[in-house]
Amino acid sequence: MHLNFIARLIPGLMALLMLIAVISCSGDSSAPTATAHPTATETPLVNVTVEPTATSTVAEPTATAVGGSELSPELAAFLLAVDEKMAKIRGTTVAPQVPFRFLDQAALNTWVRAQISDAETREQIRQADGMYTLLGLMPADADLYDEYAALLDAQVLGAYDPKVEEFVVLQASGVFGPSEEFTYAHEYVHRLQDALFGLDQMTDELKDNGDASLAFTALVEGDATTSQQIYALQNLTPLQLAQIFTEAQAGMSQTPAVPYVLQRGLEFPYVEGASFVDRLRISNGTAAIDAAFNNPPDSTEQILHPEKYFSRELPVDVEVPGSVFGSGWTIVDNDVMGEFFLRTWMEALGADRTDASVAAAGWGGDMYRLATNEAGQYATALNIAWDTPQQDAAQFYVLLTTMMNASQDFARVEIGLDSGIMAFSNAGVVVIIANFGDAATGQYTVVTAAPDVGTAMPLLLAMAG
């Protein structure tokens, strides 16, 4: 399940520390010419007055309309200068203006909730809730919508919506300062991307492949994050970066405890996406980034292993026949999990990150189907293909079953079959894991999960052919 808008998270603390250290060592003390303080308003317009910094002098502002927001001439000029700097960093020209708004925390939370509250997105969240519960990634009594909304409330600093070509930036304290400038720079990159490549059309084309969609999101956010960091190096002082860092720490301390899969899913585009885009920049600067937008990564595997993007190692096609579900079940979703999700699943069960990375690294392709019955219960069947079938399938099987054995949430279920098939129960759900195939044909991994053994086992046997 992937949303149709790009959200800006609290900046990574380690990245900010590195920026502070680099600027301090380089002696770069260049600073913006002004900071701004808005007056409170309940309308979409933002009334802004400007308070000079120690390094600048500005005149008393008068209101003017820019990009759909009421700004002082000084702040309007300042933001246009940021636009020009970000366009230069990205190797392009300034994009046509679109509406943008500075919102307080309550207004931003309301805006974000509106993005995830339409009927289609609600249904996607319900299905993801069912899937996560089947796999032991969420407690059965948890509500994914509430968990996700709470996480977004705590971590979103701004967002760009390509459907309506508008972006918003948090102004939590009523002051336009370094954090707002830092976030604005990030969101403006999304405006540039949209003007150049059409984000809405590209995300719509990928909506039926969750893994490819997440990989594209990593490209989008990685581009914005690395460009934002370059901007900070060139334009913010160590003192300003320290202020951003302090505010980010305060924000992260308020992040609610949410299922691991949600937190990692929200982090991935910014952390691994930035690393991926760094590799693109090293290879051929912004031209390589533009080329990636014109020919996006095919999978999160290519984000995690950029060399597989450069060599264009494509996922293999994998099938889960709809017929494996018996009568009484209606298929509501079929999608690709991808390497990142498999890795995250094992980490959520308690696996060391390095171990999970190794166990998932042989991913070659997958497909799952999710079905529901009249009682509102869910069942799923997952088929995973591997690059080196014998070795990779065994590594994944061993780590996944080991973590389930060790988990306090799962209990081993004896099903009277050989040791190559293992079953576990968790809060009214049975998960069965098996490797099928032989040395001649190669192995593939099948995972089924359903409310009971009587449903999960026939699913597994049907998948085995």
C-alpha positions as CSV (number, residue, x, y, z in Angstrom):
1,M,0.0,0.0,0.0
2,H,1.6,3.2,-1.1
3,L,0.1,6.7,-0.9
4,N,-0.2,9.1,-3.8
5,F,1.7,11.9,-2.2
6,I,5.2,12.4,-1.0
7,A,5.7,13.2,2.6
8,R,8.8,14.8,4.2
9,L,10.0,13.2,7.4
10,I,11.9,14.6,10.3
11,P,15.5,14.9,9.0
12,G,17.9,12.0,9.8
13,L,19.9,13.0,12.9
14,M,23.1,11.4,11.7
15,A,22.8,13.2,8.4
16,L,22.4,16.5,10.2
17,L,25.4,15.8,12.4
18,M,27.5,15.1,9.4
19,L,26.4,18.4,7.8
20,I,27.2,20.3,10.9
21,A,30.7,18.7,11.1
22,V,31.5,19.3,7.4
23,I,30.5,22.9,7.5
24,S,32.3,23.5,10.8
25,C,35.5,22.0,9.3
26,S,35.2,23.9,6.1
27,G,34.6,27.2,7.7
28,D,31.6,27.9,5.5
29,S,29.6,30.5,7.3
30,S,27.3,31.6,4.5
31,A,23.7,32.3,5.7
32,P,20.3,33.2,4.4
33,T,19.6,36.9,4.4
34,A,16.4,36.7,6.5
35,T,14.2,34.6,8.7
36,A,10.5,35.2,9.0
37,H,7.8,35.1,11.7
38,P,4.2,34.6,10.6
39,T,1.2,35.8,12.4
40,A,-1.4,33.2,13.2
41,T,-4.2,32.6,10.7
42,E,-7.0,30.0,10.3
43,T,-7.2,30.6,6.5
44,P,-5.1,28.9,3.8
45,L,-3.2,32.1,3.4
46,V,-0.1,32.8,5.4
47,N,0.5,36.3,6.7
48,V,4.2,36.8,7.2
49,T,6.3,39.5,8.8
50,V,10.1,39.4,8.7
51,E,12.5,39.8,11.6
52,P,16.1,40.6,10.5
53,T,18.9,38.3,11.4
54,A,22.2,39.6,12.6
55,T,23.6,39.4,9.1
56,S,20.8,41.1,7.3
57,T,18.5,44.2,7.3
58,V,15.1,44.2,5.7
59,A,12.3,46.8,5.4
60,E,8.9,46.5,7.0
61,P,7.0,44.1,4.8
62,T,3.7,44.6,3.1
63,A,1.5,41.7,2.1
64,T,1.6,40.2,-1.4
65,A,0.3,37.0,-2.9
66,V,2.8,34.4,-4.2
67,G,2.0,30.9,-5.1
68,G,-1.4,31.0,-3.4
69,S,0.0,32.2,0.0
70,E,0.0,35.7,1.4
71,L,3.7,36.5,2.0
72,S,5.8,39.6,2.7
73,P,7.8,40.8,-0.3
74,E,11.0,39.9,1.6
75,L,10.0,36.3,2.3
76,A,8.6,35.9,-1.2
77,A,11.9,37.1,-2.6
78,F,13.8,34.8,-0.2
79,L,11.8,31.7,-1.2
80,L,12.2,32.5,-4.9
81,A,16.0,32.6,-4.2
82,V,15.7,29.2,-2.6
83,D,13.9,28.0,-5.7
84,E,16.7,29.2,-7.9
85,K,19.4,27.6,-5.8
86,M,17.5,24.3,-5.7
87,A,17.0,24.4,-9.5
88,K,20.7,25.0,-9.9
89,I,21.6,22.1,-7.6
90,R,19.3,19.8,-9.6
91,G,20.7,21.0,-12.9
92,T,17.5,22.5,-14.2
93,T,15.5,25.7,-14.4
94,V,13.0,27.1,-11.9
95,A,9.6,25.4,-12.3
96,P,6.3,27.3,-12.8
97,Q,4.9,28.4,-9.4
98,V,2.3,26.3,-7.7
99,P,0.3,27.0,-4.5
100,F,2.1,26.3,-1.3
101,R,1.1,26.8,2.3
102,F,2.8,27.1,5.7
103,L,0.6,25.2,8.2
104,D,0.8,24.8,12.0
105,Q,0.9,21.3,13.4
106,A,-2.9,20.9,13.8
107,A,-3.5,22.1,10.2
108,L,-0.8,19.9,8.8
109,N,-2.2,16.9,10.6
110,T,-5.6,17.6,9.2
111,W,-4.1,17.9,5.7
112,V,-2.3,14.6,6.0
113,R,-5.4,12.9,7.4
114,A,-7.4,14.1,4.4
115,Q,-4.9,12.3,2.1
116,I,-5.4,8.9,3.7
117,S,-9.1,9.1,4.4
118,D,-10.7,8.6,1.0
119,A,-12.5,5.3,0.4
120,E,-9.9,3.8,-1.9
121,T,-7.0,4.5,0.5
122,R,-9.0,3.3,3.5
123,E,-9.6,0.0,1.7
124,Q,-5.9,-0.3,0.9
125,I,-5.1,0.3,4.6
126,R,-7.7,-2.3,5.6
127,Q,-6.1,-4.9,3.3
128,A,-2.6,-4.0,4.5
129,D,-3.9,-4.4,8.1
130,G,-5.1,-7.9,7.3
131,M,-1.8,-8.8,5.6
132,Y,0.4,-7.5,8.4
133,T,-1.7,-9.3,11.0
134,L,-1.4,-12.6,9.1
135,L,2.4,-12.2,9.0
136,G,2.8,-11.3,12.7
137,L,3.8,-7.7,11.9
138,M,0.9,-6.2,13.8
139,P,-1.1,-7.2,16.9
140,A,-4.5,-8.5,16.0
141,D,-6.2,-5.8,18.1
142,A,-4.2,-2.9,16.5
143,D,-5.8,-0.7,13.9
144,L,-3.4,0.1,11.0
145,Y,-5.1,3.4,10.1
146,D,-4.8,4.7,13.6
147,E,-1.2,3.6,13.9
148,Y,-0.2,5.0,10.5
149,A,-2.0,8.3,11.1
150,A,-0.3,8.7,14.5
151,L,3.1,8.1,12.9
152,L,2.5,10.6,10.2
153,D,1.3,13.2,12.7
154,A,4.6,12.9,14.5
155,Q,7.0,12.7,11.6
156,V,5.7,14.7,8.6
157,L,7.2,18.1,8.2
158,G,5.8,18.8,4.8
159,A,4.4,17.2,1.7
160,Y,4.0,17.7,-2.1
161,D,0.8,16.5,-3.7
162,P,1.3,15.9,-7.4
163,K,-2.4,15.3,-8.1
164,V,-3.2,19.0,-7.3
165,E,0.3,20.4,-7.7
166,E,0.5,21.9,-4.2
167,F,2.9,21.6,-1.3
168,V,2.7,22.4,2.4
169,V,5.4,23.0,5.0
170,L,5.1,22.8,8.8
171,Q,5.5,26.0,10.7
172,A,5.1,24.6,14.2
173,S,6.3,27.4,16.3
174,G,4.9,30.3,14.3
175,V,8.4,31.2,13.1
176,F,9.9,30.7,9.6
177,G,13.4,29.6,10.6
178,P,16.1,27.1,9.5
179,S,13.8,24.1,9.8
180,E,11.2,25.6,7.6
181,E,13.8,26.6,5.1
182,F,15.3,23.1,5.2
183,T,12.0,21.5,4.6
184,Y,10.9,24.0,1.9
185,A,14.1,23.2,0.0
186,H,13.2,19.5,0.1
187,E,9.6,20.0,-1.0
188,Y,10.6,22.3,-3.8
189,V,12.7,19.5,-5.3
190,H,9.5,17.5,-5.6
191,R,8.0,20.5,-7.5
192,L,11.0,20.4,-9.9
193,Q,10.6,16.6,-10.3
194,D,6.9,16.9,-11.0
195,A,7.5,19.7,-13.6
196,L,10.2,17.6,-15.3
197,F,8.8,14.1,-15.2
198,G,5.1,14.1,-14.0
199,L,5.1,12.4,-10.7
200,D,1.4,11.7,-10.6
201,Q,1.4,9.8,-13.9
202,M,4.5,7.9,-12.9
203,T,3.2,6.8,-9.6
204,D,-0.1,5.8,-11.2
205,E,1.7,3.6,-13.7
206,L,3.3,1.7,-10.8
207,K,0.3,1.4,-8.5
208,D,-0.2,-2.3,-9.2
209,N,3.4,-3.2,-8.1
210,G,4.0,-2.2,-4.5
211,D,7.7,-3.0,-4.6
212,A,8.4,-1.0,-7.8
213,S,6.3,1.8,-6.4
214,L,8.3,1.9,-3.2
215,A,11.5,1.8,-5.3
216,F,10.3,4.8,-7.3
217,T,9.4,6.6,-4.1
218,A,13.0,6.0,-2.9
219,L,14.3,7.6,-6.1
220,V,12.0,10.6,-5.6
221,E,12.8,11.1,-1.9
222,G,16.5,10.2,-2.3
223,D,16.8,12.9,-4.9
224,A,15.1,15.5,-2.7
225,T,17.1,14.5,0.4
226,T,20.5,14.6,-1.2
227,S,19.7,17.9,-3.0
228,Q,18.4,19.3,0.3
229,Q,21.7,18.3,2.0
230,I,23.7,20.0,-0.7
231,Y,21.6,23.2,-0.2
232,A,22.3,23.0,3.6
233,L,26.1,22.7,3.0
234,Q,26.0,25.7,0.7
235,N,23.6,28.0,2.6
236,L,23.2,27.1,6.2
237,T,25.6,27.8,9.1
238,P,26.6,25.3,11.8
239,L,24.4,27.2,14.2
240,Q,21.4,26.9,12.0
241,L,22.0,23.2,11.4
242,A,22.3,22.7,15.1
243,Q,18.9,24.4,15.6
244,I,17.4,22.0,13.0
245,F,19.0,19.1,14.8
246,T,17.6,20.1,18.2
247,E,14.1,20.6,16.8
248,A,14.4,17.2,15.0
249,Q,15.4,15.5,18.2
250,A,12.4,17.1,20.0
251,G,10.1,15.9,17.3
252,M,11.5,12.4,17.2
253,S,11.0,12.1,21.0
254,Q,7.3,12.5,20.4
255,T,7.1,9.7,17.9
256,P,4.6,7.1,19.1
257,A,5.5,3.5,19.4
258,V,4.2,1.9,16.2
259,P,4.8,-1.5,14.5
260,Y,8.4,-1.7,13.2
261,V,7.2,-2.4,9.6
262,L,5.5,1.1,9.5
263,Q,8.5,3.0,10.9
264,R,11.0,1.2,8.5
265,G,8.6,1.6,5.6
266,L,8.5,5.3,6.1
267,E,12.3,5.6,6.6
268,F,13.3,3.6,3.6
269,P,12.8,6.1,0.8
270,Y,14.8,8.7,2.7
271,V,17.7,6.6,4.0
272,E,18.3,3.9,1.4
273,G,16.9,6.2,-1.3
274,A,19.5,8.9,-0.5
275,S,22.3,6.3,-0.6
276,F,21.0,5.1,-4.0
277,V,20.9,8.7,-5.4
278,D,24.4,9.3,-4.1
279,R,25.6,6.5,-6.2
280,L,23.8,8.0,-9.2
281,R,25.4,11.4,-8.6
282,I,28.9,9.8,-8.3
283,S,28.3,8.0,-11.6
284,N,27.3,11.0,-13.7
285,G,25.9,13.8,-11.6
286,T,22.4,15.1,-12.1
287,A,22.3,13.6,-15.6
288,A,22.3,10.1,-14.0
289,I,19.4,11.1,-11.7
290,D,17.4,12.4,-14.6
291,A,18.1,9.2,-16.5
292,A,16.8,7.2,-13.5
293,F,13.5,9.2,-13.6
294,N,13.2,8.4,-17.3
295,N,14.0,4.7,-16.6
296,P,13.1,4.1,-12.9
297,P,14.4,1.3,-10.8
298,D,12.3,-1.9,-11.1
299,S,12.5,-3.1,-7.5
300,T,13.7,-2.3,-4.0
301,E,16.4,-4.8,-4.7
302,Q,17.9,-2.3,-7.1
303,I,17.7,0.4,-4.5
304,L,19.4,-1.8,-1.9
305,H,22.0,-3.0,-4.4
306,P,22.6,-0.1,-6.9
307,E,24.9,-2.3,-8.9
308,K,21.8,-4.4,-9.8
309,Y,20.2,-1.2,-11.1
310,F,23.3,-0.4,-13.2
311,S,23.4,-3.9,-14.6
312,R,19.6,-3.9,-14.9
313,E,19.0,-7.1,-13.1
314,L,15.2,-7.5,-13.5
315,P,12.8,-9.3,-11.1
316,V,11.6,-12.6,-12.5
317,D,7.9,-13.1,-13.1
318,V,6.3,-15.2,-10.3
319,E,2.7,-16.6,-10.3
320,V,0.2,-17.5,-7.6
321,P,-2.8,-19.0,-9.3
322,G,-6.1,-17.6,-8.1
323,S,-7.4,-21.1,-8.0
324,V,-5.3,-22.0,-4.9
325,F,-8.0,-20.4,-2.8
326,G,-11.0,-22.6,-2.3
327,S,-14.7,-21.7,-2.3
328,G,-15.8,-19.0,0.1
329,W,-12.7,-16.9,-0.5
330,T,-12.5,-13.7,-2.7
331,I,-9.2,-12.4,-3.8
332,V,-8.9,-8.7,-3.0
333,D,-5.2,-8.0,-3.8
334,N,-2.2,-9.4,-5.6
335,D,1.1,-7.7,-5.4
336,V,4.9,-8.0,-5.0
337,M,6.5,-7.9,-1.6
338,G,10.1,-7.3,-2.7
339,E,13.4,-7.7,-1.0
340,F,13.0,-4.7,1.3
341,F,9.7,-6.0,2.7
342,L,11.1,-9.5,3.3
343,R,14.1,-8.1,5.0
344,T,11.9,-5.9,7.2
345,W,9.6,-8.8,8.1
346,M,12.6,-10.8,9.5
347,E,13.9,-7.7,11.3
348,A,10.4,-7.2,12.9
349,L,10.5,-10.7,14.2
350,G,13.9,-9.9,15.9
351,A,16.5,-10.8,13.3
352,D,19.8,-8.9,13.3
353,R,19.8,-6.4,10.4
354,T,22.9,-8.0,8.8
355,D,21.4,-11.5,9.0
356,A,18.1,-10.3,7.6
357,S,20.0,-8.5,4.8
358,V,21.9,-11.6,3.9
359,A,18.8,-13.8,4.0
360,A,16.8,-11.6,1.7
361,A,19.6,-10.6,-0.6
362,G,19.0,-13.5,-3.0
363,W,15.5,-12.3,-3.8
364,G,14.7,-12.8,-7.4
365,G,11.0,-12.1,-7.6
366,D,7.8,-12.8,-5.8
367,M,4.0,-12.6,-5.8
368,Y,1.3,-12.8,-3.2
369,R,-2.4,-13.0,-3.3
370,L,-4.6,-11.8,-0.4
371,A,-8.2,-13.1,0.0
372,T,-11.0,-12.6,2.4
373,N,-14.2,-14.5,3.3
374,E,-17.7,-13.5,4.4
375,A,-16.6,-13.5,8.0
376,G,-14.0,-10.8,7.2
377,Q,-11.1,-13.1,7.8
378,Y,-8.0,-12.9,5.6
379,A,-5.7,-15.6,4.0
380,T,-2.6,-15.1,1.9
381,A,-0.3,-17.2,-0.3
382,L,3.2,-16.0,-1.2
383,N,5.6,-17.4,-3.7
384,I,9.2,-16.3,-3.7
385,A,11.8,-17.1,-6.4
386,W,15.6,-16.8,-5.7
387,D,18.7,-15.8,-7.6
388,T,20.6,-18.9,-6.5
389,P,17.6,-21.2,-5.6
390,Q,19.2,-23.8,-3.5
391,Q,21.4,-21.5,-1.3
392,D,19.1,-18.5,-1.2
393,A,15.9,-20.4,-0.4
394,A,17.6,-22.2,2.4
395,Q,19.1,-19.1,4.0
396,F,15.7,-17.4,4.0
397,Y,13.8,-20.4,5.3
398,V,16.3,-21.0,8.1
399,L,16.3,-17.4,9.4
400,L,12.5,-16.9,9.1
401,T,11.7,-20.1,10.9
402,T,14.4,-19.5,13.5
403,M,13.0,-16.1,14.3
404,M,9.4,-17.5,14.5
405,N,10.6,-20.2,16.8
406,A,12.3,-17.7,19.0
407,S,9.4,-15.2,19.0
408,Q,7.2,-14.9,22.0
409,D,4.3,-14.2,19.7
410,F,4.5,-17.4,17.7
411,A,4.1,-21.0,18.8
412,R,5.2,-24.0,16.8
413,V,2.4,-26.1,15.4
414,E,3.0,-29.8,14.7
415,I,1.4,-30.8,11.4
416,G,2.9,-34.2,11.0
417,L,5.0,-33.5,7.9
418,D,8.7,-33.6,7.3
419,S,11.1,-31.0,8.6
420,G,11.1,-29.0,5.4
421,I,7.6,-27.7,6.2
422,M,7.1,-25.7,9.4
423,A,3.9,-24.2,10.9
424,F,3.4,-21.5,13.6
425,S,0.4,-20.0,15.2
426,N,-0.1,-16.4,16.3
427,A,-3.2,-14.9,17.7
428,G,-5.6,-17.0,15.7
429,V,-3.5,-17.2,12.6
430,V,-1.5,-20.1,11.3
431,V,1.6,-19.5,9.1
432,I,3.2,-22.3,7.1
433,I,6.6,-22.0,5.5
434,A,8.1,-24.5,3.0
435,N,10.7,-24.7,0.3
436,F,9.8,-26.7,-2.8
437,G,11.7,-27.9,-5.8
438,D,14.9,-29.9,-6.1
439,A,18.5,-29.6,-7.2
440,A,17.6,-29.9,-10.9
441,T,14.8,-27.4,-11.0
442,G,15.8,-25.1,-8.2
443,Q,13.9,-24.2,-5.1
444,Y,11.2,-21.6,-4.4
445,T,9.7,-20.6,-1.0
446,V,6.0,-20.7,-0.3
447,V,4.4,-19.0,2.7
448,T,0.7,-19.4,3.4
449,A,-1.2,-17.8,6.3
450,A,-4.8,-18.2,7.2
451,P,-7.1,-18.4,10.3
452,D,-6.5,-22.1,10.7
453,V,-4.5,-25.1,9.6
454,G,-7.4,-26.4,7.6
455,T,-7.2,-23.4,5.3
456,A,-3.4,-22.7,5.4
457,M,-2.4,-26.3,4.6
458,P,-4.5,-26.8,1.4
459,L,-3.2,-23.4,0.2
460,L,0.3,-24.7,0.7
461,L,-0.3,-28.0,-1.1
462,A,-2.1,-26.2,-4.0
463,M,0.9,-23.9,-4.3
464,A,3.3,-26.9,-4.4
465,G,1.3,-28.2,-7.4
